[in-house]
Every structure is written in C-alpha cells, then in structure tokens.
C-alpha cells in the first residue's frame, strides 16, 4: 500500500524555537497552522522534516540566549508553538510581515535581521511608511535602518546592535553610534571605514564617536581626530542673535560661522548679537 504524501509547511515564525527543538533531538514540534489570512487557525504536532525554512529573519542562533532557550525547552517543553504555512497557501509578503512582527517583540532581533526583511518588502513595492504600518513600527525607524544598510556594508550591519550608546557585552556596535558615524562630514572616502575599525577595536561608545565627528566637522582629518579626541571637550553655548540684522546683511549663521568667530578667523559683527 502506497503511503500518503506528507503535507509540506513553511516556517512563518519561531525559527529559534524550531532550531532549539531540532538540536535537542526532537522529531516533531507543536505548530500553529496559518489560514489564508495569515492567522493561526489550529495547532498540530508536525514532524520536523515536514517544515521548511525559507529565508527566515532570525539568522543568529549561536548566542548564549539560544543555549538558555534550549535548556528551558528541555526542562519545560515548548510553551509557545511555532507558526507554519501550508506550502500551497504561502503568501510571501504576509509571510515576511508575520515573521518580522513575531520576532520584533521578542528579545534579540538584530538590526541586520530587520534591515534584511525590510529590503525584501521594499522589493515587493512597499515604501518605508507602508512597511512601518504593516510592522507597527515608526516610519522613522524603518527609514533609519534602511539608510544604514545603504551606508554600511553587510559585515558592519551584522555587527550592529539595538543596545543604546555604548558597546554591548558581545562587542557589537549600537545603531545610535552607527548613525553618528554615517553623518561624518568629510571628503575622505576612507574616513567612515577607519572610524568603524577604531570603534570595534577600542570598544568606543557614543561620546568618543561624537567627539571625533565634531573634530572632523571642524576641518580636522580623520587620523588626527581619532588620535587627539581626548585633548578636547565640547560645549554648547546658547547664543541669541538679531534676526532682522542677519536678514539685512544676508549672513548665513551656522556652526562653521560661530566657530570662525570664536577662532578669530571671521570678523565679529556686533550688530547681529543681542
């Protein structure tokens, strides 16, 4: 008697849970089966060899948290089923959105994982605002992560973290630091690469990078700025200027102008100061 073919499924979310169960030697796993609208309709215990991985957003499963997840599943079982789609009902856009939405609200989604999925949705015709709505994330966050992807190579994005302002315990670079580096004002095409390497090697945080950025913005070359950053401090004085006087002489007042006045390189026009 011929055996009936096993129905095939695609993993929609729960990549780390699926991987942990597989490494524990499980042969099957409880799974929510998504209906045509992408909503979980039922839970079944499915053989692992019936579930296929299609470019899942959760790429990293080698950290300590993954080991802890394996230990938790071993002791308590799988408390939250994975989600799957029948292969013949797979909606690629809905799949990516469901996968991302599930993982965004779980610990450890990396900037690279988010940017990779957002780029995929872009290719499907969604703009950053539409992606933000679908993922329940601010448009500004989507714009930012996509801009960083354009500025930095894949290797740098893989080494990025959503930890704020300082290096996390795994030595990854915070997105906030990458943002500052991406706005480095210099004609030196190698400056960004040099600063990235120094940040990685010396575990610099936001304060270090901001100082280098200020020095480079003031005209110092990147090598000198990196070497001399500890010789300077930044102050932010509040200066009140007369708008009518500025408009009358057509003066462009910016940080470069103020810096020039303080250095004595630009004549002081007393009429514009309050």
TIVO-455901 format. One record per residue (C-alpha): residue in one letter; chain; x, y, z. Coordinates in nm, 2 decimals. Layout:
# TIVO-455901
rest  kette  px  py  pz
A  A  X  Y  Z
...
This chain:
# TIVO-455901
rest  kette  px  py  pz
X  A  0.00  0.00  0.00
X  A  0.14  0.34  -0.10
X  A  0.20  0.58  0.18
X  A  0.02  0.92  0.15
X  A  0.25  1.21  0.10
X  A  0.32  1.43  0.40
X  A  0.18  1.78  0.37
X  A  0.46  2.03  0.35
X  A  0.48  2.35  0.55
X  A  0.69  2.67  0.56
X  A  0.81  2.81  0.89
X  A  0.64  3.15  0.94
X  A  0.79  3.23  1.28
X  A  0.96  3.06  1.57
X  A  1.29  2.99  1.40
X  A  1.49  2.98  1.72
X  A  1.24  2.76  1.89
X  A  1.23  2.53  1.59
X  A  1.62  2.52  1.58
X  A  1.64  2.46  1.95
X  A  1.40  2.16  1.93
X  A  1.59  2.02  1.64
X  A  1.92  2.04  1.83
X  A  1.76  1.87  2.13
X  A  1.68  1.57  1.90
X  A  1.30  1.63  1.87
X  A  1.14  1.47  1.57
X  A  0.82  1.68  1.59
X  A  0.70  2.01  1.72
X  A  0.37  2.18  1.81
X  A  0.28  2.43  1.54
X  A  0.01  2.69  1.47
X  A  -0.10  2.64  1.11
X  A  -0.18  2.97  0.94
X  A  -0.50  3.01  0.74
X  A  -0.53  3.20  0.42
X  A  -0.54  3.53  0.61
X  A  -0.22  3.45  0.79
X  A  -0.40  3.39  1.12
X  A  -0.33  3.08  1.34
X  A  -0.63  2.85  1.30
X  A  -0.52  2.53  1.47
X  A  -0.24  2.36  1.65
X  A  -0.09  2.03  1.53
X  A  0.21  1.83  1.62
X  A  0.41  1.83  1.30
X  A  0.72  1.62  1.20
X  A  1.02  1.85  1.18
X  A  1.11  1.71  0.83
X  A  0.77  1.85  0.70
X  A  0.87  2.21  0.80
X  A  1.09  2.40  0.56
X  A  1.29  2.72  0.63
X  A  1.25  3.00  0.37
X  A  1.49  3.28  0.44
X  A  1.38  3.34  0.80
X  A  1.46  3.68  0.96
X  A  1.60  3.52  1.27
X  A  1.95  3.44  1.14
X  A  2.16  3.43  1.46
X  A  2.12  3.12  1.68
X  A  2.46  3.09  1.83
X  A  2.45  3.32  2.13
X  A  2.41  3.24  2.50
X  A  2.03  3.32  2.48
X  A  1.99  3.03  2.24
X  A  2.16  2.79  2.48
X  A  1.93  2.92  2.75
X  A  1.63  2.86  2.52
X  A  1.74  2.50  2.46
X  A  1.77  2.45  2.84
X  A  1.43  2.60  2.90
X  A  1.26  2.38  2.63
X  A  1.44  2.07  2.77
X  A  1.31  2.14  3.12
X  A  0.96  2.28  3.05
X  A  0.88  2.18  2.69
X  A  0.79  2.41  2.41
X  A  0.55  2.66  2.58
X  A  0.48  2.86  2.26
X  A  0.42  2.67  1.94
X  A  0.60  2.77  1.62
X  A  0.39  2.91  1.33
X  A  0.37  2.75  0.99
X  A  0.21  2.80  0.65
X  A  0.10  2.52  0.42
X  A  0.33  2.54  0.12
X  A  0.04  2.58  -0.13
X  A  -0.10  2.87  0.07
X  A  0.21  3.07  0.12
X  A  0.18  3.45  0.07
X  A  0.53  3.58  0.05
X  A  0.45  3.94  0.17
X  A  0.23  3.81  0.45
X  A  0.50  3.56  0.55
X  A  0.77  3.82  0.59
X  A  0.54  4.05  0.78
X  A  0.42  3.78  1.02
X  A  0.77  3.66  1.07
X  A  0.90  4.00  1.15
X  A  0.61  4.11  1.37
X  A  0.65  3.79  1.58
X  A  1.03  3.85  1.62
X  A  1.03  4.23  1.67
X  A  0.85  4.18  2.00
X  A  1.09  3.91  2.11
X  A  1.43  3.97  2.26
X  A  1.73  3.98  2.03
X  A  1.61  4.08  1.68
X  A  1.92  4.24  1.53
X  A  1.94  4.55  1.30
X  A  2.07  4.33  1.02
X  A  1.78  4.09  1.05
X  A  1.53  4.38  1.05
X  A  1.70  4.55  0.76
X  A  1.72  4.23  0.55
X  A  1.34  4.18  0.58
X  A  1.26  4.55  0.52
X  A  1.47  4.54  0.20
X  A  1.27  4.23  0.09
X  A  0.94  4.42  0.15
X  A  1.08  4.72  -0.05
X  A  1.14  4.49  -0.34
X  A  0.77  4.39  -0.33
X  A  0.67  4.75  -0.38
X  A  0.62  4.87  -0.02
X  A  0.76  5.21  0.08
X  A  0.90  5.28  0.43
X  A  0.57  5.42  0.55
X  A  0.38  5.12  0.44
X  A  0.64  4.89  0.59
X  A  0.61  5.08  0.92
X  A  0.23  5.04  0.92
X  A  0.25  4.67  0.85
X  A  0.51  4.61  1.12
X  A  0.36  4.86  1.37
X  A  0.69  5.05  1.38
X  A  0.75  5.42  1.33
X  A  0.84  5.52  0.97
X  A  1.15  5.70  1.11
X  A  1.28  5.37  1.24
X  A  1.23  5.20  0.90
X  A  1.39  5.49  0.72
X  A  1.69  5.48  0.96
X  A  1.76  5.11  0.93
X  A  1.73  5.12  0.55
X  A  1.96  5.42  0.54
X  A  2.22  5.25  0.75
X  A  2.20  4.95  0.51
X  A  2.29  5.18  0.22
X  A  2.58  5.34  0.41
X  A  2.74  5.04  0.56
X  A  2.85  4.70  0.42
X  A  2.68  4.38  0.53
X  A  2.96  4.29  0.76
X  A  2.91  4.61  0.96
X  A  2.54  4.56  0.98
X  A  2.58  4.21  1.11
X  A  2.80  4.36  1.39
X  A  2.53  4.62  1.48
X  A  2.31  4.61  1.79
X  A  2.00  4.79  1.92
X  A  2.17  4.84  2.25
X  A  2.19  5.22  2.31
X  A  2.50  5.45  2.31
X  A  2.77  5.21  2.43
X  A  2.91  4.87  2.32
X  A  2.71  4.58  2.44
X  A  2.87  4.28  2.62
X  A  2.91  4.10  2.29
X  A  3.12  4.38  2.14
X  A  2.86  4.48  1.88
X  A  2.82  4.85  1.77
X  A  2.50  5.03  1.87
X  A  2.28  5.16  1.59
X  A  2.29  5.51  1.76
X  A  2.67  5.51  1.72
X  A  2.64  5.40  1.35
X  A  2.40  5.68  1.30
X  A  2.66  5.93  1.42
X  A  2.93  5.78  1.20
X  A  2.71  5.78  0.90
X  A  2.68  6.17  0.93
X  A  3.05  6.22  0.93
X  A  3.12  6.54  0.73
X  A  3.44  6.47  0.54
X  A  3.57  6.44  0.19
X  A  3.79  6.14  0.29
X  A  3.62  5.84  0.14
X  A  3.81  5.61  0.38
X  A  3.71  5.80  0.70
X  A  3.40  5.60  0.78
X  A  3.58  5.27  0.74
X  A  3.87  5.39  0.96
X  A  3.64  5.51  1.23
X  A  3.44  5.18  1.23
X  A  3.76  4.98  1.27
X  A  3.87  5.20  1.57
X  A  3.53  5.18  1.73
X  A  3.54  4.80  1.70
X  A  3.90  4.76  1.82
X  A  3.87  5.00  2.12
X  A  3.51  4.95  2.22
X  A  3.42  5.32  2.18
X  A  3.08  5.45  2.27
X  A  2.87  5.75  2.16
X  A  3.08  6.01  2.34
X  A  3.40  5.91  2.17
X  A  3.24  5.90  1.83
X  A  3.06  6.23  1.87
X  A  3.40  6.40  1.96
X  A  3.57  6.26  1.65
X  A  3.27  6.37  1.44
X  A  3.29  6.73  1.58
X  A  3.66  6.75  1.52
X  A  3.62  6.62  1.16
X  A  3.33  6.86  1.10
X  A  3.56  7.14  1.21
X  A  3.81  7.05  0.95
X  A  4.05  6.81  1.12
X  A  4.15  6.50  0.92
X  A  4.01  6.17  1.05
X  A  4.35  6.03  1.16
X  A  4.43  6.33  1.37
X  A  4.08  6.35  1.51
X  A  4.10  5.98  1.62
X  A  4.44  6.04  1.78
X  A  4.36  6.37  1.95
X  A  4.00  6.32  2.06
X  A  4.08  6.31  2.43
X  A  4.25  6.65  2.41
X  A  3.92  6.84  2.36
X  A  3.58  6.89  2.52
X  A  3.26  7.00  2.36
X  A  3.05  7.29  2.49
X  A  2.72  7.41  2.35
X  A  2.66  7.78  2.43
X  A  2.32  7.94  2.36
X  A  2.36  8.25  2.15
X  A  2.08  8.50  2.09
X  A  2.10  8.67  1.75
X  A  1.90  8.96  1.59
X  A  1.71  8.80  1.30
X  A  1.65  9.14  1.12
X  A  2.02  9.22  1.13
X  A  2.11  8.88  0.99
X  A  1.85  8.90  0.71
X  A  1.96  9.26  0.63
X  A  2.32  9.16  0.55
X  A  2.23  8.81  0.42
X  A  2.45  8.63  0.66
X  A  2.44  8.26  0.69
X  A  2.48  8.18  1.06
X  A  2.58  7.82  1.13
X  A  2.83  7.63  1.35
X  A  3.10  7.69  1.10
X  A  3.05  8.07  1.12
X  A  3.03  8.07  1.50
X  A  3.35  7.86  1.52
X  A  3.52  8.10  1.28
X  A  3.43  8.40  1.50
X  A  3.55  8.23  1.82
X  A  3.88  8.14  1.65
X  A  3.92  8.50  1.52
X  A  3.92  8.39  1.16
X  A  3.59  8.56  1.08
X  A  3.52  8.93  1.17
X  A  3.28  8.98  1.46
X  A  2.97  9.17  1.35
X  A  2.84  9.31  1.68
X  A  2.51  9.43  1.52
X  A  2.38  9.08  1.50
X  A  2.43  8.98  1.86
X  A  2.18  9.06  2.14
